[in-house]
Amino acid sequence: MKRAVIFVLVIMLCLSFAGCNDELSKEDIISLVNDNKDTILQDVSEGDFSDCEKIPKIKEITKHDNFVEFYCGGKGMGGETSYCGFYYFANDDLQAVLNVLAQLIGGADTDIEFTADGNGYIWRAAEGDNSLYVEKIDNNLYYYYQSY
């Protein structure tokens, strides 16, 4: 009986971890944006995201003051968590985009800096493992990968 209980608990634990990863690859997100660009831009221009909500790989859409976040999944639990998706910025100037993201990360902290990394830009926390990587996909549209 004791073995059966332990076995059931181990199975439940394994199943709980199996559900903690719905992260898409960067390539999948870029393809999603390119395949659905007209729908995304139409919804953004109308301020109504009902058509984007029908795209299965977009899990959540959050409208901020200066941009829209399209969350496409993540993985992990607690202190080892990552999120990915893409942003829409009306102001497509790269420095303006990075400034908005720096404000998002640091609030009033003005020491947030992004550095060039591959085809994009990354911010890494001075202490710990927090980071945010952004890469331009197309006009106004940016891939992101955020980890904590």
C-alpha positions as CSV (number, residue, x, y, z in Angstrom):
1,M,0.0,0.0,0.0
2,K,2.8,2.4,0.9
3,R,4.5,1.7,-2.4
4,A,1.3,2.5,-4.3
5,V,1.0,5.8,-2.6
6,I,4.6,6.7,-3.3
7,F,4.2,5.6,-6.9
8,V,1.1,7.8,-7.4
9,L,2.9,10.8,-5.8
10,V,5.9,10.4,-8.1
11,I,3.6,10.1,-11.2
12,M,1.7,13.3,-10.1
13,L,4.9,15.1,-9.6
14,C,6.2,14.1,-13.0
15,L,2.9,15.2,-14.6
16,S,3.0,18.6,-12.9
17,F,6.4,19.3,-14.3
18,A,5.4,18.1,-17.8
19,G,2.8,20.9,-17.9
20,C,5.4,23.7,-17.2
21,N,6.7,24.1,-20.7
22,D,4.7,25.6,-23.5
23,E,7.5,27.8,-24.8
24,L,7.8,28.3,-28.6
25,S,11.2,28.5,-30.3
26,K,12.4,31.8,-31.7
27,E,11.9,30.5,-35.2
28,D,8.3,29.5,-34.4
29,I,7.5,32.9,-33.1
30,I,9.0,34.7,-36.1
31,S,7.1,32.4,-38.4
32,L,3.9,33.0,-36.4
33,V,4.4,36.8,-36.8
34,N,5.2,36.6,-40.5
35,D,2.3,34.3,-41.2
36,N,-0.2,36.4,-39.3
37,K,1.3,39.9,-39.8
38,D,-1.8,41.3,-41.6
39,T,-4.1,40.1,-38.8
40,I,-1.8,41.4,-36.1
41,L,-1.5,44.9,-37.6
42,Q,-5.2,45.1,-38.3
43,D,-6.1,44.2,-34.7
44,V,-3.5,46.7,-33.4
45,S,-4.8,49.5,-35.6
46,E,-8.4,48.8,-34.4
47,G,-7.5,48.3,-30.8
48,D,-9.5,45.1,-30.9
49,F,-7.5,41.9,-30.6
50,S,-10.4,39.4,-31.2
51,D,-8.8,38.0,-34.3
52,C,-5.3,37.6,-32.7
53,E,-6.9,35.8,-29.8
54,K,-8.0,33.1,-32.3
55,I,-4.3,32.4,-33.2
56,P,-3.6,29.3,-31.2
57,K,0.0,30.0,-30.4
58,I,-0.7,33.4,-28.9
59,K,-1.6,32.7,-25.2
60,E,-2.2,36.2,-24.0
61,I,-2.3,39.8,-25.2
62,T,-1.6,42.7,-23.0
63,K,-1.9,46.3,-24.1
64,H,0.5,48.7,-22.4
65,D,0.8,52.5,-22.8
66,N,3.5,52.4,-25.4
67,F,3.3,48.8,-26.8
68,V,1.4,45.6,-27.0
69,E,2.8,42.3,-25.7
70,F,1.8,39.0,-27.3
71,Y,2.8,36.2,-24.9
72,C,3.5,32.9,-26.6
73,G,4.5,30.6,-23.8
74,G,7.2,29.9,-21.2
75,K,8.8,27.3,-19.1
76,G,9.9,26.7,-15.6
77,M,8.8,27.4,-12.1
78,G,9.8,29.9,-9.4
79,G,13.3,31.4,-9.9
80,E,14.0,29.5,-13.1
81,T,11.2,30.9,-15.4
82,S,11.3,32.1,-18.9
83,Y,8.7,33.8,-21.2
84,C,8.6,34.4,-24.9
85,G,6.6,36.1,-27.5
86,F,6.6,39.4,-29.5
87,Y,5.9,43.0,-29.0
88,Y,4.3,45.6,-31.2
89,F,5.7,49.2,-30.8
90,A,3.9,52.1,-32.6
91,N,7.2,54.0,-32.4
92,D,9.6,51.8,-34.3
93,D,12.7,53.8,-33.5
94,L,15.1,51.2,-31.9
95,Q,16.3,53.5,-29.2
96,A,12.7,54.4,-28.2
97,V,11.9,50.7,-28.1
98,L,14.9,50.0,-25.8
99,N,14.0,53.0,-23.6
100,V,10.4,51.7,-23.1
101,L,11.7,48.2,-22.2
102,A,14.3,49.7,-19.9
103,Q,11.5,51.5,-18.1
104,L,9.5,48.3,-17.9
105,I,12.4,46.5,-16.4
106,G,13.8,49.1,-14.0
107,G,11.0,51.6,-13.4
108,A,12.8,54.8,-12.3
109,D,16.2,53.0,-12.4
110,T,18.1,54.7,-15.2
111,D,21.0,52.2,-15.2
112,I,19.3,49.7,-17.5
113,E,21.3,49.2,-20.6
114,F,20.9,46.9,-23.6
115,T,23.9,45.6,-25.5
116,A,24.1,44.2,-29.0
117,D,23.9,40.4,-29.0
118,G,23.6,38.5,-32.3
119,N,20.8,40.0,-34.3
120,G,19.2,41.7,-31.3
121,Y,19.9,43.4,-28.0
122,I,20.1,42.0,-24.5
123,W,19.8,43.3,-21.0
124,R,21.3,41.2,-18.2
125,A,20.9,41.9,-14.5
126,A,24.2,42.8,-12.8
127,E,23.3,40.3,-10.1
128,G,21.3,37.2,-10.7
129,D,20.2,35.6,-13.9
130,N,17.5,38.0,-15.1
131,S,17.6,38.9,-18.7
132,L,15.6,40.3,-21.6
133,Y,16.5,39.7,-25.3
134,V,14.8,41.5,-28.1
135,E,15.2,41.2,-31.8
136,K,13.4,43.1,-34.6
137,I,11.2,40.8,-36.8
138,D,9.7,43.4,-39.0
139,N,8.5,47.0,-38.8
140,N,7.1,47.6,-35.3
141,L,7.3,43.9,-34.4
142,Y,10.0,42.5,-32.0
143,Y,10.6,39.0,-30.7
144,Y,11.4,38.8,-27.0
145,Y,12.8,36.2,-24.6
146,Q,12.7,37.0,-20.9
147,S,14.2,34.9,-18.1
148,Y,14.3,35.1,-14.4
